[in-house]
Amino acid sequence: MKRISNLLIGLLFIISGCKQATAQLQIMPAFPNLSFEQPVDFQYPDDGSNRLFVVSQPGTIYVFENNNSVTAKKVFLDIRDKVLFGGEQGLLGLAFHPDYKNNGYFYINYTTSNPRRTVVSRFKVSSTDPDATDRSSELILLTVDQPYSNHNGGQTSFGPDGYLYISLGDGGSGGDPQNYAQNLRSLLGKILRIDVNNRSGNLNYNIPNDNPFKGNTNNLREEIYAFGLRNVWKFSFDLPTGKLWAADVGQNAWEEINIIENGKNYGWRIMEGNHCYNPATNCNTTNLTMPIWEYGRNDQGGYSITGGYVYRGSSASELNGKYIYGDFVSGNIWSLELIGSNATNKLLFSTNHSISTFGMDQNNELYFANYSTGRIYKLRGTSTKVGLNLMPQSYKLFQNYPNPFNPATKISFEIPREGNVSLKIYDTLGTEVTTLVDEHRPAGNYNVEFNAGITEKRPLSSGVYFYSLIVNNSSGLINDFVDTKKFVLLK
């Protein structure tokens, strides 16, 4: 049986379209029953709902449960009638407000026509259906005219400071013919930062006080956070360090990765990577910030970089603290480790995937999308550590804390192998009160909060209740682990 299981894992790996770089790290189909049209973004709301959202470039956002066996997706938003789709144009970015659980706000970035322009707007979730959008709720924050059909950028994300960051390409064509990236009166070729929780004058947002050009008298755009960028269509924040990582697609020869900082000039079109572009020699690099990494198109097998994330999950511990990114054309996936100013790059996989986006879930596990097939994949490896704690060697369900409690308590458990996990609450009659966990999870240590004031079925009164953990790694006919503990709600 063990030999058959190993063979099946190997077959899955071949089907996923890559050559394995190490014996441990693998690419696995994340949701084998789902596919999406031209996926370009992968996000989750921090609302405890265990849902994932995939952005389809033609103009649709889909929502589904974060469960390996999920069989259906729902349309969360369909604005295909608004979106100008084709090439690099379309619905490109999605960001959930940090307080989405309470206000229901999310933000999108899309291209529209007449005239051709980028639109960044806010929508609100439906008041009657958490898996649908109130389409009439759109509030347009800003629009930016697009002179050409390429280099739209598109990433839209909230930073740890609570501000909304937006990437815009240099306007397109080739070589930034109008030099927009260096023009501080244009928003093109920039990363913007705005405060969506406040308004200023006629704007539907405010300018953060420490934006580099706030209050200038030279008509420089105050939304600008960083400039000199060609086409950053993927960037991400590493929350433990606060660093903003951005992958910038090159012109003819060099792809680059930058750490974005307030007010910095990253060189385009003066530089492409670490090399002079315009002029081709003897360019002036004064006050320019160089990339932390670059790779050439001729010698390292890449033609269009797709930015990723610093890995902070538990199922591939060998990647912990490393920036994982890929290339849309070659399908290569690398890890980049930055210690001080020293960067070490490693090729993890050479695949045939058209890698259009990476994404994280609420457990900080890493995914990527294949633009051509519409499939989502997940990186899995040797689960040896979670943070500084050794991975569990056995199944354990711990006593909740605090106990007695009112209204919230924390339930912890450990699983030494990945499996289907169910954690449910019951009353003394054996009636199910609520489900806290019902999904496939990797090996690891978990903490789950139970709030007796927020239950699916009914308000809870004081009394004795039970929580039960069931873990199954095989067919579902025999459970690998079952345990139940008692706790007391005392109002």
N, C-alpha and C positions, 0 to 999 in steps of 0.2 A: 504493500500500500504506500509506504514512504517513497519507494522508487517511482511509482506511478505519479504521485503528487509532484515530485521533482521534475519529472518529464513534462507534466502539464504546465508548471511554472516556466520551463524553458520554452515551450511552444507559445505561451502567451507573450513571452519576451520577443520571440521572432516575429509574431503577428504585429507587435507594437511598432515594428519598423526600425529597429536599431541594432547595432552591434554592441554587446556589453563590454564596458571598459574595465570593470573590475568584477570580482566574484561576488561582491556584496550588493553594490548599488544597481538598482533596476528601474526600468520604466514600465509601469503597469497601466492598463486601461482603467480609468477612474470610474466611469459610468458607462459600462458596456452597452446599455440599452438606449443611450441617448446620442443624438448628433445635432449639430446646429449649422445654420447657413452662415458661412464666412464669419466665424467668431473672432472678435478683436479685443474683448475685454472680459475679465472674470473677477467678480467682486462678491463680497458678503456684507450684510449689515450687522453691526454689533448690537443685536437685539435679542440674542439668545434663542433665536428661532431655528437654528441649524439649517438655514436655507442658503443656497448659492444662486448667483445671477450671472448669466452670460449675455453679452452684448453681441448682437448680430449686425454686421455692418450695413445691410440694406435698410435697417431702421426698426428693429425689434429687440426688446429685452425679454429674456426668458427667466423663469424662476423654477427651482426644483429643490427637493430635499437632498441634503448632503448624505447620501446613502448609496453605497456601491450597487445595490440591487434596484435602485429607483427605475421605474419604467415609463414615467410620464413627466413632461414639463408643461408649464403654463405660460401663457403670454402675459407678462407683467405690464408692458407698454408697447404699443405699435404706432409708430409715427412715420411709416413708410411714405405717406402722402406728403410729409414735410421735408423728407431727407433727399438730398441730391447724392445719389449713389453711383460709384464707378471709379475704378482705379484706387486712389488714396482717399477719395471722398466718401462720406457716409456718416453713420452714427458711430462715434469713435471712443467715447469715454463715459464712465459712470462713476459717481461718488455718492456714498450715503452720508448724510449729515451725522456728526458724532453723537447727536441726540436724536437720531432717527427713531429710536424706540418710542419716544414721546411726541416728537413733532411730525414724523412721517415725511420729512423733506429729503429729496435726493436731487442730484445735479447731473446734467448730461452735456455732452459736447458733440455737435453735429454740423454737417455742411448742408446748406440749403441754396436755393437759386434765386435769380431775378432780384438783385444781383447775387452772384456767387459769393457766399460769405460763411464764416464760422459763426455759430450761435452757441452760447453757453446759457443754459436756462435751468430753472428750478421747477420740479414737479412735486406733487404730494400724493401719497398713497391713498387709495380709496378708503372712505370712512366705514365701508361695509364689508370690504374684502381685502385682507392683507396681501393677497397675491395679485392685486390689480392696482392700476393707477387711475386717479381722477384726471382724465385727459384735459379737462377744462381748467386745471389748476396751473398751467404753465405760466411762469414769470420769467421773462427774458432779462438776463443780467447784463450781457454785453454781446455785441456783434462786431466782427472784424472782416472787412472785405478781403477776398482772396483773389489775387491777380491771375493765378494759374490753378490748374486742377490738382497739382501735386504739392506735397509738403504741407499738409494740414495739421501736423502734430496730432493732438487729440487727447492725451492723458489728462485726466481731471481728478485730483485727489486732495483729501484733507491732510494737512500736516499735524504733527503733535501739538502745534501752537493753536489749533482750531481754525486756521485760515485755509481758504481754498486755493490750491495751486493749479495752474493751467498751462499746458505747453502748446505753443504755436510754432509751426515751421516758418521758414523764411519767405514763404509766399510762392515758392515753386520755380518752374522752368529749370535752369541749370546754372550753377555758379552764382546764385543770388544776384541777378543782373542789376537790381535797384539798390543793392547793398542794404536791404532792410535789417539784417541781423545786427548791424552796427549803428543803425539809425534809432536813436532813443526817442524820437517822436512817432515811431511806429511800434505796434505791438507784435509784429512779425519777427520770427527768429528769437523768441524770448520765452522765459518762464515767468508767468504772472503770479501775483499773490494778492488776494482780495479778502475782505472781511464781509461775509454774507450775513452776519448777525446784526449788522447796523447799516444805515443808509446815510449818504452824504449828498446834499443838494438834489439834483435830478437823477442821481445814480441809484440803482437798486442794490448797492453795496457801498462799503466804505473802504478807504485806503488805510492799511495798518500804519501806525505812526513810524515804524522803523523801516518801511520800504525805502530803498535808497534815493528815490527822487521825489519823495513826499514834500510838498510845499515849494518845489522849484519854481522859478519865474521865467524859465526858458521854453515852456510848452513841452517839456519832456513828459512822457507818459508815466504817471505815478503808479500804475498797476505793475510796472516792471519790477521783477525781483532779481533776475539774472538775464544776461544777453550774450550775443555772439554765438548763437546756436543754429545749426542748419535744419535739423528735423528730429527733435526729441519726441518720439511718439510713445515712448514708455519711460516712466521714471517711478521711483518708489522710495518710501521712507523706511529706514531701519530704526524702529522705535527705541531699542536699548541704547543706541549711540546718538540718535537724533540726526544721523547723516541722510542727506538726500542724494540718491544715486540716479544718474541719468545716462542713458545710452543714446548717442547722437549718430545718426546715419551719415556716412561720408559721401563725398562727391564722386571721385573716380578711384581712389586708392586706399583710403584709411577709414576704418570704423573706430569709434572712440567711446570711452566711459569716463564720465566726470563726476566729481563730488561737487554738488551745486551749493554755493554759498551766497549770502546776501550781497548784491551789488557787483558781483564779479563778471568779468568779460571773458568768455571762453573761446574767443578768437576767430570764429567764422565771420567773413570770408577771407580774412587775412591768412588764417591757418586752416589746414585740414589735418586734424590730429596734431602731431608735433612738427608738421612740415609746412613750409610756406606754400600758399596757394595763389594769392593775388596781392602782390606780385609773386611770381614763381620762385624768386630768389631774393635774398637780402631783405626780407620783410621785417617790419618793425614790431617786435614782440613786447614792447614796453607795456606794463600793466595788464598783460594777458595771463590767464590762468590755464595751464596746460592740463591735458587729460591725465588721469592716473593710470590709464591703460589704453593701448591701441592695438589693432591687428590689421595686417595688410590683406588685400584681396588676392594677391598672387601667391603668397607663401603660406597662408594660414587657413585657407578654406572657408572664407566668409565674404558676403557681398552686401548684407543688409542686417545690421545688428538689431536684435529684439531684447530690450532691457528686461531684467527680472527682479529678483528680490534677494536680500540677505536672508539665508535660511535660519529659522529659529524654531523649527518643529522638533518632533521626537522620533519620527520613524526613519530618519536618515541621518543619524548623529554624526557621521563622517563629514557632513556638509555644514555643520553648525558654525555660524559666524561667517560663512563664505557667501559671496555674491554669485548667484546662479543666473546665467544669461545664455542666450542662444543667437542663432542666425537664421533669418527667414528663408534664405536661398539655399544655403548648404545643409541646414539641419543640424549643424554642430551645437553641442551644449557644453559650456565651460563652467568652471568655478574660479572665482577670483578672490584671493585672500589678501586683505590690506592690513598690514601691521605697521603703524606709523606711516611713513611715506613709501614703504616698500610693498610692492604688489607682486603676488605670485599667482600665475595663471595655469590652469590645468584643464586639458580636454577630457571631459567625462564621457561623452557619447558622440559618435558620428552616426546620424540618423537620416532617414528620408522624409522627416516631418517638415512641413512648412510652418514654422513656429511663429505664430502671430501675436501671442500674448502669454505671459505667465500670470499666475494668480495664487492667492493664499486663502485658506479657510480660517475659521475661528480658532482652530488648533495650531495655526501657523504651519500647516502642511502645504507643500508646494505642488502646483499643477501647471500644465501648459496646454495650449490648444493647437491643433493642426488645422490651419486655415482651409486647406484643400479638402480634407475629409470631414471636417466639422466635429472631430472627436476630441475628447478631453483625456489627458493622461496625468499620471501622478508619479512622483519620484519616491521610491522606497529603498531603504538601505538597511544597514546593520543597526538595530536599535540598542545601543549600549548605554546611552546616558540621556537623561532629561535634565537640562541645566547642569547642576553640580551633583545631582542625585543618581546613584546607580539604578539601572533599569531593574524592575522587580523580577524575582526568580520564581514567584508563585502567585496564585490568585489570593486577593485579600479584600474583604469588605470591612471598613472600619466603623467604629461607633461614631455617630454624628456629633458635631460640636457647634454651638452649645446644646446641651440637653439637660433639662427641659429647655424649650425655645419659644420665642414669640417675636416676630412672626417668621423669622428666617433662620435657617441652620445650614451647615455645610456637611455634605456627605462625600467621603473620600473612598476610592477603591484603586486597586492595582491589578493589571492583567499582564502576564509575562509574554503572551502571544497575541497577535491581532485576532479579532473575532467579532461576531455580532453581539452587541452589548445591549441589554435591556435593564433599566433601572426604574422601578415603579413604586408608587406609594399606595398602601391599602389601609382600610379601616379595620376594626376588630371583627367585623362580619365577613371580611375577605373581599369587600367591594373595592374595586380600583378607584382611587382618588385622582391620580394624575400620572402621566408618564414623563419622567425627567430625561431619560436617554433611550433611544431606540434606533441604533445605527451601527454600521461597521466602524470599528476604531482600531488603530494600531496599538501595539504594546506600549504600556506607559503607566504613569501615575495620574489620576484624575481627581479633580475637586468639582463637585456639582452643588449649586445652591438650590435649596428648596424653600420657597416662600409660601407659607400657608395662607397668606392674604391674596395670592394670585393662583387660583387653581382652575382647571378646565371645567370641572363638573359642578362644584358648589362651594360656598364658603365653609370653612372648617371651624368647628367648635373645639373647645378644650377637650383633651382626652388622649388616649393611647392610640398610636398608629404604628404601622410597620413599613419598612422599605426593603425591597427584594432585588437582588442583583442576579441576573442570569447571563452567562457568557457561553457562546457556542462557536466553535471553530470549524465544524464539519458540515454535515448534511442538514442539521437542524433536528434530527430524530433523537439524538442523545445530547444532553447539555454537558459541557465540560466543567461548568462551575455554577453552583446555586447556593446562595446564602441569604438569610433574612435577619434583620435586626429590628428591635423595638425602640421607639422614641416617643417623647411626650410633648404635646403642644399645651402650653399653659398660658392662658390669656388673663 
